[in-house]
Amino acid sequence: MAVLKVGDILDIFILRSKLHEGPLSIIFLAEDLLSRQQVVLKIPCSDVLNQPIILYHYQNEDRLSRILNHPGIIEYIHRQKSRQYLIMEYVKGKDLRSCIGKNRPLELNAALALMDQLCSVVAWLHERGIVHLDLKPENIICDSNSTIKVVDFGLASCRNLPDLLAMDLKNPLGTPWYIAPEQLLGERADPRCDIYTMGMLLYEMFTGRLPWPRTSKLRVARRRLGQDPAPPRYYNINIPPRIQSIILRAIARHADDRYGSVAELRHDLSQWRQHPVTEQGSICKLPPLWRRLLPKAGISLGSGKPPDPVKSIDKPQIIGALIDAPGSDNMLAEIKKQALIRSAEITLVHVIEEESDSHFRRYGITVEGEKLMARIEKAVQLFRRCSIDPSIRLVRGETVDILRQLCTDLDAELMVLAGSRKKQGILRSASVCHFLESNNPCRVVVAEESAFSPATGLAALQPEQLTAGQVLACDIFLVDLWYEHLHYHTDVIYRKLMYPDDNIVLSEKDCLFGRFLDSFAAETSWQEITSILTPIHKRFHQLADQMVEHCEHDPATIQNLYIHELLPLSCRLKNELARISLILRAHLDLPPPEVPFLTDNICPVTQKDLDCYGPLLRAFNLERDLCSLNLGKEESTPGRQSAENN
């Protein structure tokens, strides 16, 4: 993958400046070329073999971003993307780190006001089963009015989503000098972890420092499992004893000794003057040396059991493995077919084998990681083209053992493998595929290259010659055709809106739909199909020509054509593709499984509450963008402004 730099164009954004570059991601300030608004792009790094957390962090935040909607949380913007990155609103301000730190305590009322806002945000998250797990000054943005926005949900957990970070990453996650002691033991679901971190933020706000060393060394961080922190008044005698008692309760080593909810913490902070003065709140000295040297009983994971996950409708699980193998394209195609047939969820797995270290030393772990990231990008784009969002997992271990265990853990119906990465030896002893095929908890399929391509091969056959496998391949192609044509037209409109001076030639044979119809030009046996599709295809291009003609000066007309003609035409096309599927199946005694997309009588463009990706997401984006452009045009019209003024 090309390394992005300032001045590059990524989809509909131009990168204006680099805001931050860290080990996990690069953050750019960018301009939306359509709306001319500033946004922030967070682009994950590619060294995923050295640091698998890069991929997990991005994937986790991307999924959570779709359920985050609170004024105190950074707004995420969802668009079709050509690679993996996050789009966020741009907030003019600075992070809380610029306000607090070494010898820079905050004034009492300012600290309490900020914490009250944070309590509101975190309480909202906890009500929805989300635990942030990485609250720290760097992840809290303050604008000029001291209004906060919480950012960075890459490490968060959500009871409604599988916690892939907990499943696959063994080391404690989070900033060691802020996270709760039980997080060092692997706890990720208890909301009291966030309460601890909020107490640490209070500690730092009032003292300008933290009670624990700022080190990422795990052995140092683990000392707090048996040690209590120094009282805040040891560093700042001016802290009211009542405030100290609140802080010390929030950062108690044992989760059961902390506040049970953010609401309780918020109440005590707002009513701190009525809080009783306790011995713990009044202390301002360190414990005796002997007590500090002799650790107390270590902590265990809290007894408070997190709520059970909210159960959604169970979907079949399909696993795709060996995504770095030469035959991975065949594996991805087979998984897409199976996912569309079964309406299944997909998990793509890369196993990092210990024995491959010598190979990595030869070529460089980083380079191999970048190549793997490029393959993962390709796979994600393939599935999102059909509005499918695969889970990606990078697991270290022995390939056969890992894949068998995943089949069990996910209760998978099917595992699809690419060809083995190893050469077959005597008795096929080197073949991962052989071991999995012979003994695996779920059915295993080794993907092979298809000899039949409907886009070019259907016209050469007679309808009655089609096998069940070829008909199924045609069904998958028809699904692709619908999404591809949706993408084709939204792409044309976006290009014309952003670059009005470009000359866009809309030949009817430029798109996949047109080329498919053209392949039947000399064939009479497929006249029934061409007679169904040709009028729709011609009408699509008539609408595209009209919209391109009006793009520069008449957004209202484009909006009307798009919403009231092109989108309904897309629904009509879906219905006709379903009709064609029936025609292709008519001669078969044992037809293949049906593809729900072609039989459900539901058009995706009418379901605006879908959690969608790819061309379907772009279609919804374009509808909103055209509406915004039209409103902007109306508001800037002098006659309209005069009428409003009068």
SEBA-511623 format. One record per residue (C-alpha): residue in one letter; x, y, z. Coordinates in steps of 0.1 Angstrom, whole numbers, plus 5000, padded with zeros to 4 digits. Example, Ala and Ser with C-alpha at 12.3 -4.5 7.8 and 13.67 -1.06 7.14 Angstrom:
# residues 2
A512349555078
S513749895071
//
This chain:
# residues 646
M500050005000
A501250354991
V502350565021
L500050875022
K501451215026
V500151575028
G498651684995
D497451334985
I493751264977
L492050974994
D488550904981
I486851244984
F489351395008
I492551585003
L495151565031
R495951915043
S498251855072
K499551585096
L498251625131
H499851325147
E501951015139
G502050735164
P502850365165
L499250265157
S498050525133
I498650855114
I496151135119
F495551385091
L493551705089
A491751675056
E489251865035
D486051715021
L486251804984
L482451804981
S481352005012
R484652185017
Q484452105054
Q487452005075
V487551645089
V490051425106
L491251105090
K492850835113
I494750585091
P496050265107
C499750175102
S500649865082
D503049685105
V500449435116
L502749135122
N504949315147
Q501849485162
P498649295156
I496949545179
I497049795150
L494449605131
Y492349515162
H492449875174
Y491150005141
Q488549725136
N487149775171
E486850145168
D485250125134
R482549895146
L481850085178
S481750415159
R478450305144
I476650305177
L478250615193
N476050925192
H476551165221
P477551535221
G480451455244
I481851195220
I483751275188
E481351235158
Y482350965134
I481451005097
H480650695076
R481450685039
Q482450425014
K486250395016
S488850244993
R490950145023
Q490650115060
Y490550445079
L488250645102
I486650975094
M485851205123
E484651565128
Y487351825133
V487151995167
K489152315172
G490752275206
K493452095225
D493551775245
L493451775283
R497151685284
S497952045274
C496052165305
I497351915332
G500551745339
K503751775359
N503352065384
R500252195366
P497252115387
L493852265378
E491752495398
L489152315418
N485952435400
A487552395366
A488452035374
L485051955388
A483352105357
L485351895333
M484751585354
D481051645354
Q481051645316
L483151335315
C480751165340
S477851235316
V479651085287
V480850775305
A477450715321
W475950715286
L478450465275
H477950235304
E474150235299
R474850095265
G477249825277
I480350015265
V483450045286
H486050285272
L489150135290
D491550405279
L490350735294
K493350965297
P494151335291
E495251265255
N491851115247
I489851405260
I489551715236
C488552045251
D487352325228
S487652705235
N484452685257
S485952405278
T483452155263
I484851815261
K484851545234
V486051185242
V488051015214
D489750685207
F487550385212
G490050145198
L490449945231
A486849975243
S484649675250
C480949645242
R478649375255
N476749355222
L479949295202
P482549005203
D485649125222
L488249015197
L491049205216
A490348985247
M490248665226
D493448715206
L495748965224
K497248825256
N499049135271
P497149385292
L495649665271
G495550035279
T497950295292
P499650125321
W499850425345
Y496150495341
I494350165339
A492649985367
P494649705385
E492249445373
Q492949545337
L496449425343
L494849085349
G492849095317
E489549245329
R487749425300
A484049425308
D483649585342
P482549945341
R484350015373
C487650005353
D486550335338
I485650465373
Y489150395384
T490650575354
M488350875361
G489650875397
M493250885383
L492251185361
L490951355392
Y494151275410
E496251425382
M493951735378
F494451815415
T498151725420
G499751765386
R501051415388
L500151045391
P500750805420
W502350545397
P505450565375
R504850645338
T506350325325
S505150055302
K507149785320
L504549535332
R506549425363
V506549785375
A502849845367
R501849525385
R503249665418
R499949845423
L498249505426
G499549495462
Q500149865470
D497850155477
P498450495461
A499950795480
P497151025492
P496651325468
R497151565497
Y500751435501
Y501451625468
N498951915473
I497951995508
N495352235495
I493151955482
P489951955504
P489851635525
R486351565512
I487651565476
Q490551335486
S488151075501
I486251075468
I489351025447
L490750745469
R487450565468
A487350595430
I490950445427
A490550175453
R492649875444
H489749635448
A486849705424
D484349625451
D485549915472
R485050165444
Y481950355434
G479450105419
S478450345391
V479450675375
A476150825388
E477350775423
L480750935416
R479051225398
H476651275428
D479451285453
L481551535432
S478551765427
Q477751755465
W481251725478
R480851995504
Q478151785521
H480451475520
P481651375555
V485251435564
T486851095569
E490250985583
Q491150865549
G490351205534
S492451395559
I495651195557
C498551375539
K501451145546
L502850835530
P502250515548
P505250395569
L508150245549
W507549895563
R503949905550
R505050015516
L507649745514
L505349475524
P502549445498
K498949385509
A496949095496
G496849115458
I493649185440
S491448945421
L488949025394
G485849205407
S482849005419
G480449235400
K479449025370
P478949235338
P475549205321
D474948925298
P475249015261
V472149115243
K471348825220
S470748905184
I469348675158
D472048405154
K473748395120
P475748115105
Q479448155110
I481948095081
I485748105086
G488248185058
A491848085064
L495248105049
I494648445034
D498348475026
A498348165004
P498648184966
G495048064962
S493548324985
D491548484957
N489648164951
M489048124989
L487648484991
A485348424961
E484048094977
I483448265010
K481548544994
K479348294976
Q478748095008
A478048415028
L475448535003
I473748205002
R473648155040
S473348525051
A476348435072
E478948625093
I482548595081
T485748565100
L489048585081
V491948435099
H495748475094
V497748245116
I501248385125
E503348075126
E506448065148
E508347855123
S507948145098
D510348365118
S513348265096
H511348375065
F510448705082
R514148765091
R515048725055
Y512548965041
G511749175071
I508849145094
T507649495087
V507649435049
E505749105053
G503249285076
E502649555050
K502049295023
L499649115046
M497749435053
A497449495016
R495849155012
I493549215041
E492549545025
K491749364993
A489649115011
V487749375031
Q486949575000
L485749254982
F483149185009
R482149545016
R481349574979
C478349354988
S477749535022
I479349245042
D481649335070
P484149055078
S485949015111
I489748995108
R491748795133
L495548755135
V496448465158
R499848335168
G500347965170
E500247635151
T497947665121
V495947345124
D495347385162
I494347745159
L491847685131
R490247385148
Q489847585180
L488247875161
C485747635145
T484747525180
D484747875196
L482648025168
D480447715164
A481247765127
E479247585100
L481947605074
M485647665070
V486947765035
L490747725029
A492947855002
G495547614989
S498147515014
R501147745019
K503347435021
K504347194995
Q502846855000
G505346595012
I505146215015
L501646105025
R500746475023
S502246525057
A502946895051
S499446995040
V497447195065
C494447135043
H494846755046
F494946765084
L491846995086
E489846795060
S490446475079
N489546585114
N487846915120
P484847035141
C483147185111
R482947115074
V486047215054
V486147325018
V489347384998
A488547664973
E489447604937
E489447834907
S486147844889
A486247754852
F483047944845
S482648324845
P479048444839
A480248784828
T481848634797
G480848274796
L477148274799
A476448394764
A478448094749
L476047844764
Q472447754758
P470047794787
E469347424790
Q473147354792
L473647534825
T474547314855
A473347384890
G476847514899
Q476847744869
V473347874878
L474547954914
A477648134899
C475148334878
D473148424909
I476348554927
F477248754895
L473748904895
V474249024931
D477649174921
L475949334890
W473449514912
Y476049654936
E478449734908
H475949934889
L474950124920
H478650204926
Y479150304889
H476450574890
T477150714924
D480850734914
V480050924882
I477951174901
Y480551234928
R483251284902
K481251534884
L480251724916
M483851734928
Y485551804894
P482951984873
D485452074846
D486251704839
N484751564807
I482951244817
V481951014788
L479150784797
S479350504772
E476750224778
K479549974773
D481850124800
C480049964829
L479849594839
F476149594831
G476749724796
R479649484788
F477449194801
L474649284778
D477049334749
S478348974752
F474848864741
A474749084710
A475048794686
E473048544706
T469348484701
S468848214727
W469148464755
Q466648714741
E464348674771
I467048804795
T468249084773
S464749204767
I464349234805
L467649414812
T468249634782
P465449884789
I466649924825
H470249974814
K469350234788
R467250424814
F470050414839
H472350584814
Q469750834803
L469350944840
A473150954843
D473451184813
Q470751414827
M472451424861
V475851504847
E474351774826
H472851944857
C475651874881
E477352214880
H474452444883
D471252264894
P471652044925
A467852044930
T467251864897
I470051614904
Q468551544938
N465151494923
L466451264896
Y468551064920
I465951014947
H462750984927
E464050804896
L467550644899
L467050484933
P463550334924
L465150214892
S467750034913
C464949854931
R463349764898
L466649624886
K466849404918
N463449264911
E464249184875
L467549014885
A465448794908
R463248714878
I466348624857
S467548394884
L464248204882
I464548184844
L468048034847
R466847774872
A463747674853
H465247364835
L466947224866
D465446924884
L467746994915
P468347364915
P471147514938
P470347704970
E468648034966
V470448354973
P468348564997
F469348894981
L467448774950
T464448634967
D463648864997
N461649124978
I463349394999
C465349664982
P468349775003
V468150144991
T464850175009
Q466250045042
K468150345055
D468550205090
L470849925077
D474349895090
C475749915055
Y479049945037
G480449985002
P478250104973
L475050094994
L476550325020
R477750554992
A474150564978
F472850685012
N475750935015
L474951074980
E471351124989
R472351325020
D475051515001
L472651624973
C470151744999
S472951945016
L474152094983
N470552184974
L469952355007
G473252545004
K472352664970
E468952784982
E470452965012
S472953144990
T470453254964
P470053644966
G466353644959
R465653394986
Q467753595011
S465853915002
A462553745006
E463553605040
N464853955051
N461554105041
//
